[in-house]
Amino acid sequence: MKHTPEPWVSTYNNTANGRILCVQQNEVGPSPLIAIIPFTNHIGMKTREANAHLIETAPNLLKSCKELHFEILRILSESGLSISVTTHDVLQKAKQTISKAIRN
């Protein structure tokens, strides 16, 4: 499964029901919609904007996590160093998160 290509941006869009906060692909013309962050009384404006920015950066976070995971494993393999239980757990969490993001 592939995600919508980056870059993603968060924008306010006007609708018949008022303004909504969206995350969409940043391209000229109609852009694919990635997410709508709803306006509710339970989530404040700053939290909605923080959620939008997190979603907006997801492709770059995934790419960076994959690269970092690969580099750490490469360095460990080349050096022959053993790793602590904590480092092993962190690498496993990274691998699980990457797998969840790409559904592999």
N, C-alpha and C positions, 0 to 999 in steps of 0.2 A: 504494500500500500504506500502510495506517495502522497505527501501533503501538497497543498497549493504552494507554488514557488514563492520565495521571498522576493522583495521585501514586503512585510506586512505593516500597516499603519492603523492607528486608531483615529477615528474621526467622529464628529457629531453630524448626523444627517437629519434633515427635516422630513417629517412624515405628516400625514393627515392628523395623527394623534399627538403631534408635538415632536420634540427633538429626541433622538435616540443615539446612544453611544455604540459604535460599531468598530469591528476590526475587519479590515479588508485588504486585499492585495493592492499594492501601490503601483498602479499602471495607468496609462492614459486611456480614457474612455471608461466604459462600464467595468467595474472591478469586481471580481468574485468576492462574495461576502464570506468571511471566516466565522465571525461570531457577533452576536448582539448581546450587549451587557444591559440587562433591563434596569429600568428605574423603579425602585421599590422604596417603601418607607423603612425597610429593614437594613438597607445598605446605603451608607452615605456616599456623597459625590466623590470624595477622595478615595474611598475604597473601590468604587466602580472604576475610576480612572487608573488606580493601581492594578486592578484585575485586567483592564484593557492593555496596559503596558506589558504585563507579564505574558499575556497571550500574544501580543505583537512581537515580542522577542523570542518566542518559542522556537522558531526555526534556527536561529543563531545559537540559542542555548543547547539545542539538540546537537548541532554540528560541533560546537565546542566540547560538549561532554564526550562525544564519540572520539574526537581527536585526542583529548586528554587521556581517556581510557586507553586508547591504542598506544600512546606515547609512554604511559606508565608501564604497561605490559612489555613494551619493547625494551625499555631501559632495564627493567627487572630481568628480562630474559638475557640480555646482553651482558649484564653485570654479574649474573649468577647469585645475586643477593637473595636472602630469604626475607619474607615480609611478616610483619606482625599480624596477629589476629584482627586487630582494628583495621589495618590497611586492607587485608583480605576482605573484611566485611564491607568496607567502603567501595572497593572495586566491584564486589557482587551487587551492591545496591545500584551502582552506576550502570552495570550491565543490565540489571532488571529494569531500570528506568528507561534505558535506551530501547530495550525490547518492547516495553509497554508503548513507548512513543511511536515505534514503527510497526508494532503488532507482529513481531516475529518470535 
